Amino acid sequence: MLTVHHLNNSRSQRVLWLLEELDVPYEVRKYQRDPKTLLAPPELRAVHPLGKSPIVEDDGQVVAESGAIIEYLVDRYDTGRLAPLPGMPERQRFTYWLHYAEGSAMPPLLLKLVASRIASAKMPFFAKPIARKIAQKLQADFVDPQLKTHLSYIERELTQNGWFVGGGFSAADIQMSFPLEAAMARGGMASQYPHIASFVRRIHQRPAYRRALERGGPYSLLS
């Protein structure tokens, strides 16, 4: 049986959701982040050298990286319902959004998280004002403009039909869910980007999404 190595509050929630949409039987092995560092436990390195999640094992194959996992699963188990078949006109657009999610959308969100942690980190009192100023400048001069550029771009794309590929839901929407959930979890974003907010509400209503939450456990991006 296919096994998903699932880390709490992580990208692996998308893999569980995709498997529920595909109706593929699978086993979940759960791992918990370190409560202080928020890093994955070392046990995951026994599965893959990088020790990160998601990882899937299927028929002796170990597949890592969210986009690669989604491509593998749709190529093996889908029949054109959740991904355009190779050679179809929409396949290139599908592939684009699979890579865009982690290659372009996530970096400014991660930098914003890092900057906020630098500003609030414990350090000698004389260093704190300097660190806070550096973090604020990083956000104001680079992170926030980049984030606005990407979210505005995504907002425009979703005005076409509400999904990222063709006229309906696909695995590309599953891949894009994580950065958009992360963005909407920040206060005030929903009013600025109503199409993104609508997208996030609609995916949360899908029965397969809800089943994946039951299998994977609490997901703090939703809080």
Secondary structure, 3 states (H helix, E strand, C coil): CEEEEEECCCCHHHHHHHHHHHCCCEEEEEECCCCCCCCCCHHHHHCCCCCCCCEEEECCEEEECHHHHHHHHHHHHCCCCCCCCCCCCCHHHHHHHHHHHHHHHHHHHHHHHHHHHHHHCCCCCCCHHHHHHHHHHHHHHHHHHHHHHHHHHHHHHHCCCCCCCCCCCCHHHHHHHHHHHHHHCCCCHHHHCHHHHHHHHHHHCCHHHHHHHHHHCCCHHHC
